[in-house]
């Protein structure tokens, strides 16, 4: 097989155009097959628009401005809001809006997402604190209070070293008195015991520490303490809520996000769970199911399910289907 790569660049006083052509020619059974892919790029020439110009563009595209758009665009950027009005577009190329689309709808999407992030972030915080506590106690019962420094307990040496580096960086950055006092008094081992060191660990590091532990019995003890029957499920869920937590922490769109990592969805679980598992794995709904389930074992009286349903009631313009929710999801025992 031969691959020819030709690139032509043309320039004038305003734009540059680059054309890349790729010819793949293969000989198969006496016949030649060829394909040509054309890649086209050009210089970005768009300029900053005033708020009034932005409003005018939205009007021209068919959006009804029934809200104080000028005040809104002064505190929320046009580009940030664009992620919330995509669903209201009827033509994705020309960015024209569907009949009846209103600026107030976009603002409702935005505020719904804002409140959803707060709700989810708070729930994940509770899970993170509980996971940290269980890792400290249960893994230490199996392997002592410096288990995180023992390379013989690691499935992957590379991940072990990365975890250790992350913990060391957290300790170096910390200004907490309990860390400073420890180093004033002790120099061996090089890190404080697990109950101090893991307090500076991020959720991502906790997830990797759990995943990289090579003692399946210890991992299973932790997962079962949360009524999660297999450690593989908890490993999957930890990885997923870390991604969701970071979306929330960085104020990114959550409600209609496409989430690359997907959680394991067991058929049966000890506590209230879902029966309909034919759902889109890359949408938010399956991740919310894992969060809601996890909270049952931590705080059985939590109001996460109630608060989520109340949020949909507050913003009726938001369609749960967009977030991957199946029809009649409220009837699942998990959400009762």
N, C-alpha and C positions, 0 to 999 in steps of 0.2 A: 504494500500500500504506500502511495506517495501522497504527501500533503504539501500543497503550495500555498504560501501565505503572502499575499500581495497587499500592500498598503499604499494608498495614494492620498496625499494631503493637498488640498487646494485652499488658497487664502485670497481674500480680498480685503478691502479696507474696513469691513464690518464683521465678517464672520469667517471662521475656518471650518472646513468640512473634511472629515476623515472617513474614508471608505476602506473597510477591510474586507477583502474577499477571501474566502477559504474554499478551496476545491479539494474534495476528498474523492479520489478515484480508486476503485477496487476492481480487481479482476476476479470474477466468480464464474466458473464453469464456461469459459469462453466468451462471457458477456461483460462489458464494462458498465459500471454504475457510477454516476458522478452526482455530487451535490454541491451547491454553492450557497454560502451564507453571507449575507451582506450586513455589515455593522456600520452604523452611521452615527456620528457625533458632531456637535457643533458648539461654538462658544456661547456661554450664557450671557445674554444681553439685557435681560429684564432689569428694570430699575425699581427702587422703592416707591410705593404708592402712598399717597396721603390717606387718612382714614375716610375722608369723604369720597375719594376715588374708589376705595375698597367697597364702600356702601353702594356706590353707583354700579359697580361691576355686578354685585349680588342682585341688584334690582334688574339689571339688563338680562341676567340669566334666569329671571322668573321668580326670585325669592321675595315673598311678602315681608316687608320690614315693619313688623307690628310691635317692636320692642326698641328700647333706646340703644340702637346699634353703635352710635358714636361713643357713648360712655362705656359700653361693653368692650369695643375694640381698643379702647384706650388702656384697658387693664388686662385684656386677654388678646393675644396676637391673632391676626387673621389666619396665619398658617396653622396655629394650634387649633383654632375652631374648625378649620377645614376638615380635620379628621372626624368631626362630629356631624358634618353635613353631607358626607359622601353618600350615606344611605338615602338622602333625599334627592339625589341627582337621578335624572332619567337618562342622561347622556354623559358617560364618563369621560369622553373626549372633549366635548364642548362645555362640559360642566353645567349644563342647563338643569334646572330644578323641575321636579314633578309638580303637577298642578296642585295647589293648596299648600305647598311647602311654606313654612313661616320661620322667621328668625327666632321667634319664641320657642319653637320646637327644638332648635339647635341649643338654645340656652337650657332648656329642660334636660336634654341629653347630657350637656356639660355638667350641670349641677347634680344630676343623678350619678354620673360617673365619679364626681368628687366625693359624694357621700358614700358611694359603694367602696371606694378605696379606703376611706376611713374605717368603715365597718370591717372590711376584710383584713386590713392592716392590724387592727386591734385584736381580731381573732387569732391571727398568726403570731402576734406577740405572746399571747397566752400559751399557744402551742410551743413556741420556741423556749420559753422559760421552763415549761414542764419537761420538754425533751432534754434540756441542759441538766436539769435536776436528776432525771432518771439515768442519763449517761454517767454523771458523776457517781451516783450511788451504786448502780448495778454493775457497771464495768469495773469499778473499784473493788466491789465484793468478789469479783472473779479474778482480777489481776493486779490489785494494789493501786495505790493512789497516784502512781506515776505511769500508768498504763499507756498514756498518750505519747510517752517518750521511748517506748519499747518497740523497736523495729521488728522483733520476732512476732509481734501481734498484727503485723500489717500484711494485707493481701498484695499490695503493690508498693514497692520501695520508693518509686518516684512520687506517688501520692503521699506516702508517709512523710517524705522530706518536705514536700510543699505544705502539708498541714503543719509540720513543725515550724517551718519558716513563717507561716501566717500567724501562728500563735506567738512566736518570738516578736514579730512586728507589732502585734497587739500589745504585748507586754512593754515593748520599748516606747510605744505611744502613750501608754496609760499614765494618767496623773492621779489615779485613785490612791488614796492614802494607804489602803491595805496592801497594794502592790509595792509602793515605795517603801513602806515599813518592812515588808518581807525582805527586800533586797538589802536593806540596811542591816538586817540581822543575819541573813543566811546567804551563802554563796554556793552551796552544794545540796541537792542537784542544781543544775543551771536554771531550772524553772521552778516556780512554786508548785505546790500540790494541785491536784486536778480541780478542787473546789474553788481555788483562786484563779488558776490559769484559764479555765473554761468560761469564766465571767467576761473575759475580753474576746472570746471567740464569736465570730459572726454566725448567723444561721447557716450560711454556706459552708463554713468550716465545720460546724457541728454535723451537718449532713455528710460531709466527706469523711469525718472521723468515724461516724457510724458505718458508712458504706465500706470503709477500708479495714475495719476490724475483721480478723480472720477467724474469730471464735463465734461460730454460728449459734452456739447455745447461749452465749452472752447477748448476742443481738436478738435472739428470739425472746429472751427474758424481758428485754426492753420493750419490744413490740407488743408482747402479750400483756404487759402492764398497762397498755393503752387499749386493750381489747382488739388488737390487730393481730390476727392469728399467725401470720407469716412475716418474717423479717424482710422478705423481698417486697412485700406491700409497703412496709414502712420506709424502706430505702427509696422506693419509687415516690412515695408521697412527700418525703423530705425534699427530694430533688425538685419536685413540682412546686411546693409552697415556697421554696427559696426563690424560684423565678417569679412567682406571683408577688411575693413580698417585695422584690426589687422593683417590679412595675409600680407598686403602690408607693414605695419610698421615693422614687424618682418622678412621681406625678405624671406618669405616662397613662395613656388610655387603657382602661381595664375592661370596660363593659363589653366591647365588641372586639377585643384583642384576639389575635391568632397566636396561641401559645405553643411553642415548638415541642416542649417536653410534655409527655402525656402520662397520667397516673394509671396504675393498675386498678382495675375495677373488679374485685372478686364477685363471684356469684352470690355467696352468702357471707354474712358477718354476724358476730355475736350480738351486737347492738342493732338498733334501728338502721336500716340501710335501704337502698333503692332496688327495685325489681326490674325496672326498664334500663338496661345497659346499652341499648342500641342508640347511642348518642354520639355526637361529634367529639372526638377525643381532644381536638385542638382548640375547642372553645372553652369558655370559663366554667360552664356548668359542672363538668366532672371534677374540677378542682374545688369548687364550692362544696360538692358532695363530700369530698375527703376532709375538708375543713370542718364541716358540720358534724361528720361522724367523729372525728378526733376530739372535738370539744365535748361530746357526750361523756367520754371517759375522764375528762379533766374537771369539767364543771357541769354536772348533769342538769343544773338549773339555768344554764346559759340561755340567752335570748337571741342567739344568732339567727335561727330560723324565723322567729317572729319579726326581728328587725329587718331581715331581708324582704319578707313578704310586705311589710309596712312600707318599705322603700318603693316597691312596685306600685303600691296603692297611691303613694304620694305623687308618683310620676307616671300617670296612665299612658302617656305618649310613648313610653319605652316598651318595646316588644321583647319579652324574654326569649322568644324564639331566636332572635339575633344573637343571643349569648349562648346558644346551644341548649337551652332548656326545652325538654320535650313537652308536648301538650299534657295537661293534667298533672304536671310535676308536683303540684301542691298536695296531691292525694298520696304520694309516696310516704311511707311511715317515717322516713328520715326527716321530712319537713312538717310532720304533725306537731 
